[in-house]
Amino acid sequence: MPDRTAYIPLNTYPEPASDAAILAAVDLAAGLCHGMQVATFAVDIPPVASPIGGFLVNVDGMARAAEDRSRAECDRLRALISARPGGADRIRFVQHRPLLGGALGLATTAARYFDLALVPWSPDTQATQDMAEALVFGSGVPVILVPPSARGDRVDQIAIAWDESRVAARALGDALRLLPEGGRVTVLTVQDEKALSGTGIADRLAASLTERGYQAGATSLALEGRGIAAALQDAALAAGAQMLAMGGFGHSRLRDFVLGGATKGVMSDLRLPVLLAH
């Protein structure tokens, strides 16, 4: 199998993801790929004229201070990752200094030159959410959201949220490329969340995967008062899956991404790495 290389973009403005999430993403990338590129983004804020001439508010001084903090954070994150035991020689670091608002577009384009992208996930950090949505909907490569609790073990078991849709099939294909030969797949369907396209679709997919050499089984879920995101993650973790794969639903309206219920719920309470495809 050809060597895979992961892309990990780290936006530092206005604040980065947590250190724990960043290190978890690096560890997961090491378990999935031969190498990785870690890209840090230090903001460049153009001069802005203050409407009151800076007499009371030093706008330019505030902007320069924010730039300094962002650059210092890039340096700190590189030192943090470099100090991680083992695998440092497999990491290539690059630093960018895009204009304010330009990091997302730069990262989205850069991700297309790699096999997959990993985004350290901090649900309370807006820069992290923006980066994840930009990559899921714009990069065209598999995107894995990595919570701080994720482990860097070799991934040999996944769960797939299956509804027979195009995006679910895309997520499945992306995830299977990360599994070793004979890996295990748990097919999850939720019976009382929405009308499915047919009966027995989980068993049908499990049978197909078994014929292709995977160890596969099907699980049908009932919400039982839970949200669909909680139900999917509960079932994936109970099955021993190290990653959940699912389609990312959404549309763009005035550059505002609106995610579907299951995906948005998973992103707000992430308990294991989630591969999103669009």
C-alpha positions as CSV (number, residue, x, y, z in Angstrom):
1,M,0.0,0.0,0.0
2,P,1.4,3.4,-0.9
3,D,2.5,5.7,2.0
4,R,-0.1,8.2,3.2
5,T,0.6,11.7,4.3
6,A,-1.8,13.7,6.6
7,Y,-2.3,17.4,6.7
8,I,-2.9,19.1,10.1
9,P,-3.8,22.8,9.9
10,L,-3.5,24.8,13.1
11,N,-5.0,28.3,13.1
12,T,-3.8,30.4,15.9
13,Y,-6.1,33.4,15.6
14,P,-8.1,34.3,17.6
15,E,-7.1,31.2,19.5
16,P,-5.9,27.7,18.7
17,A,-7.4,24.3,19.6
18,S,-6.4,22.9,22.9
19,D,-3.0,21.3,23.3
20,A,-4.6,18.0,24.2
21,A,-6.6,18.0,20.9
22,I,-3.6,19.0,18.9
23,L,-1.4,16.2,20.3
24,A,-4.2,13.7,19.9
25,A,-4.4,14.6,16.2
26,V,-0.6,14.3,15.8
27,D,-0.7,10.9,17.5
28,L,-3.6,9.7,15.3
29,A,-1.9,10.8,12.2
30,A,1.2,8.9,13.2
31,G,-1.0,5.8,13.6
32,L,-2.7,6.2,10.2
33,C,0.0,7.6,7.9
34,H,3.7,7.4,7.0
35,G,4.1,11.1,7.5
36,M,2.3,14.4,8.1
37,Q,2.6,18.1,7.4
38,V,1.7,20.4,10.3
39,A,0.8,23.9,9.1
40,T,0.5,26.8,11.5
41,F,-1.1,30.1,10.6
42,A,0.0,33.4,12.0
43,V,-2.4,36.2,11.3
44,D,-1.5,39.3,9.3
45,I,-3.9,42.1,10.2
46,P,-3.9,45.0,7.7
47,P,-3.7,48.5,9.1
48,V,-7.2,49.9,10.0
49,A,-7.9,53.6,10.4
50,S,-9.6,54.3,13.7
51,P,-12.8,56.5,13.2
52,I,-11.6,58.5,16.2
53,G,-8.0,58.7,15.1
54,G,-6.7,56.4,17.6
55,F,-6.9,59.1,20.3
56,L,-8.8,56.9,22.7
57,V,-8.3,53.4,21.2
58,N,-5.0,52.4,19.7
59,V,-6.4,50.1,17.0
60,D,-3.1,49.6,15.2
61,G,-1.3,48.7,18.5
62,M,-4.0,46.2,19.3
63,A,-3.6,44.6,15.9
64,R,0.1,44.4,16.1
65,A,-0.2,42.8,19.6
66,A,-2.6,40.2,18.2
67,E,-0.1,39.4,15.4
68,D,2.7,39.0,17.9
69,R,0.6,36.6,20.0
70,S,-0.3,34.6,16.9
71,R,3.3,34.2,15.8
72,A,4.4,33.3,19.3
73,E,1.6,30.7,19.4
74,C,2.9,29.2,16.1
75,D,6.4,28.8,17.6
76,R,5.0,27.3,20.9
77,L,2.9,24.8,19.0
78,R,5.8,23.7,16.9
79,A,7.9,23.2,20.1
80,L,5.0,21.3,21.7
81,I,4.6,18.9,18.9
82,S,8.4,18.5,18.3
83,A,8.8,17.4,22.0
84,R,6.3,14.5,21.5
85,P,8.2,11.3,22.0
86,G,8.8,9.4,18.8
87,G,7.9,10.1,15.2
88,A,9.2,13.7,15.1
89,D,11.2,12.9,12.0
90,R,8.0,12.1,10.2
91,I,6.6,15.6,10.7
92,R,7.2,18.5,8.3
93,F,6.4,21.9,9.7
94,V,5.3,24.9,7.6
95,Q,4.2,28.3,8.8
96,H,2.0,30.7,6.9
97,R,1.1,34.3,7.5
98,P,-2.1,34.9,5.6
99,L,-4.1,38.1,5.8
100,L,-6.9,38.2,8.3
101,G,-9.6,35.8,7.1
102,G,-7.3,34.1,4.6
103,A,-6.2,31.0,6.6
104,L,-9.3,28.9,5.7
105,G,-8.9,29.3,2.0
106,L,-5.2,28.6,2.2
107,A,-5.7,25.5,4.3
108,T,-8.5,24.2,2.1
109,T,-6.3,24.4,-1.0
110,A,-3.3,23.0,0.7
111,A,-5.2,20.0,2.0
112,R,-5.9,18.8,-1.6
113,Y,-2.2,17.9,-1.9
114,F,-2.5,15.3,0.8
115,D,-4.3,12.0,1.5
116,L,-6.4,13.3,4.3
117,A,-6.7,16.2,6.8
118,L,-7.0,16.0,10.6
119,V,-8.5,18.8,12.6
120,P,-7.9,19.0,16.3
121,W,-11.4,19.5,17.7
122,S,-12.3,22.0,20.4
123,P,-16.1,22.7,20.3
124,D,-15.8,26.0,22.1
125,T,-13.1,27.4,19.8
126,Q,-14.6,29.2,16.8
127,A,-11.4,29.0,14.7
128,T,-11.5,25.2,15.0
129,Q,-15.1,25.0,13.9
130,D,-14.5,27.3,11.0
131,M,-11.5,25.3,9.9
132,A,-13.4,22.0,10.1
133,E,-16.3,23.3,8.0
134,A,-14.0,24.8,5.4
135,L,-12.1,21.6,4.9
136,V,-15.2,19.3,5.0
137,F,-17.0,21.3,2.4
138,G,-14.1,22.6,0.3
139,S,-11.1,20.4,0.3
140,G,-12.4,17.3,-1.4
141,V,-10.3,15.0,0.9
142,P,-11.3,13.0,3.9
143,V,-11.4,15.1,7.0
144,I,-11.1,13.6,10.5
145,L,-12.2,15.6,13.6
146,V,-10.0,14.6,16.5
147,P,-11.1,15.2,20.1
148,P,-8.7,15.4,23.0
149,S,-9.7,12.0,24.2
150,A,-8.6,10.2,21.0
151,R,-5.8,7.7,21.2
152,G,-3.0,7.3,18.7
153,D,-3.3,3.5,18.3
154,R,-3.4,1.9,15.0
155,V,-7.0,2.1,13.6
156,D,-8.2,-1.4,12.7
157,Q,-11.9,-1.0,13.6
158,I,-14.4,1.6,12.4
159,A,-18.1,2.2,12.5
160,I,-20.0,3.7,9.6
161,A,-23.3,5.6,9.9
162,W,-25.2,4.1,7.0
163,D,-28.3,5.3,5.3
164,E,-27.5,4.3,1.7
165,S,-26.9,7.9,0.6
166,R,-24.2,9.2,-1.6
167,V,-22.4,11.0,1.2
168,A,-22.5,7.9,3.4
169,A,-21.0,5.8,0.5
170,R,-18.3,8.5,0.1
171,A,-17.5,8.3,3.9
172,L,-17.3,4.5,3.7
173,G,-14.9,4.5,0.8
174,D,-12.7,7.1,2.5
175,A,-12.7,5.1,5.8
176,L,-12.0,1.8,4.2
177,R,-8.8,3.1,2.7
178,L,-7.5,3.7,6.2
179,L,-8.2,0.2,7.4
180,P,-5.6,-2.6,7.3
181,E,-6.4,-5.9,5.5
182,G,-9.1,-7.8,7.4
183,G,-10.1,-4.7,9.4
184,R,-13.4,-4.7,11.3
185,V,-16.4,-2.6,10.3
186,T,-19.6,-2.0,12.3
187,V,-22.5,-0.8,10.1
188,L,-24.9,1.5,12.1
189,T,-28.4,2.4,11.1
190,V,-30.9,4.4,13.1
191,Q,-34.4,3.1,12.6
192,D,-36.5,5.8,14.3
193,E,-34.7,9.0,13.1
194,K,-35.8,9.2,9.5
195,A,-37.2,7.1,6.7
196,L,-34.5,4.8,5.3
197,S,-34.3,4.0,1.6
198,G,-34.9,0.3,2.2
199,T,-35.0,-2.5,4.7
200,G,-32.0,-4.6,5.7
201,I,-29.5,-2.0,4.3
202,A,-27.1,-2.5,7.2
203,D,-27.0,-6.3,6.7
204,R,-26.6,-5.9,3.0
205,L,-23.6,-3.6,3.4
206,A,-22.1,-5.9,6.1
207,A,-22.5,-8.9,3.7
208,S,-20.8,-6.9,0.9
209,L,-17.9,-5.9,3.1
210,T,-17.4,-9.5,4.3
211,E,-17.2,-10.7,0.7
212,R,-14.4,-8.1,0.3
213,G,-12.4,-9.5,3.1
214,Y,-13.4,-7.2,6.0
215,Q,-14.8,-8.4,9.3
216,A,-18.2,-6.7,9.3
217,G,-21.4,-6.7,11.3
218,A,-24.6,-4.7,11.4
219,T,-26.3,-2.9,14.3
220,S,-29.7,-1.3,14.2
221,L,-30.2,1.5,16.7
222,A,-33.2,2.9,18.4
223,L,-32.9,6.5,19.8
224,E,-34.6,5.7,23.1
225,G,-34.8,9.3,24.0
226,R,-31.2,10.1,22.9
227,G,-30.2,12.4,20.1
228,I,-29.0,10.7,17.0
229,A,-25.4,11.9,17.5
230,A,-25.3,10.4,21.0
231,A,-26.8,7.1,19.8
232,L,-24.3,6.8,17.0
233,Q,-21.3,7.5,19.2
234,D,-22.6,5.2,22.0
235,A,-23.0,2.3,19.5
236,A,-19.6,3.0,17.9
237,L,-17.8,3.0,21.2
238,A,-19.8,-0.1,22.5
239,A,-18.6,-2.0,19.4
240,G,-15.0,-1.1,20.0
241,A,-14.7,1.2,17.0
242,Q,-11.8,3.6,17.1
243,M,-13.4,5.9,14.5
244,L,-16.8,6.8,13.3
245,A,-17.3,7.6,9.6
246,M,-20.3,9.6,8.3
247,G,-21.5,11.9,5.6
248,G,-21.3,15.6,6.3
249,F,-24.5,17.3,5.2
250,G,-24.8,21.0,4.6
251,H,-25.3,23.9,2.2
252,S,-23.8,27.4,1.8
253,R,-26.0,30.5,2.2
254,L,-24.1,33.8,2.3
255,R,-21.0,31.7,3.2
256,D,-22.7,30.3,6.3
257,F,-22.6,26.5,6.6
258,V,-25.6,24.9,8.1
259,L,-25.0,21.3,9.1
260,G,-27.5,18.5,9.4
261,G,-28.7,17.3,12.7
262,A,-26.6,14.2,13.1
263,T,-23.4,15.8,12.0
264,K,-23.9,19.0,14.0
265,G,-24.7,16.9,17.1
266,V,-21.6,14.8,16.7
267,M,-19.4,17.9,16.3
268,S,-20.8,19.5,19.5
269,D,-20.0,16.5,21.6
270,L,-17.2,14.5,20.0
271,R,-16.1,11.4,21.9
272,L,-14.1,9.6,19.3
273,P,-12.4,10.6,16.0
274,V,-15.1,11.2,13.3
275,L,-14.3,11.0,9.6
276,L,-16.6,13.4,7.6
277,A,-17.2,13.2,3.9
278,H,-19.2,15.6,1.7
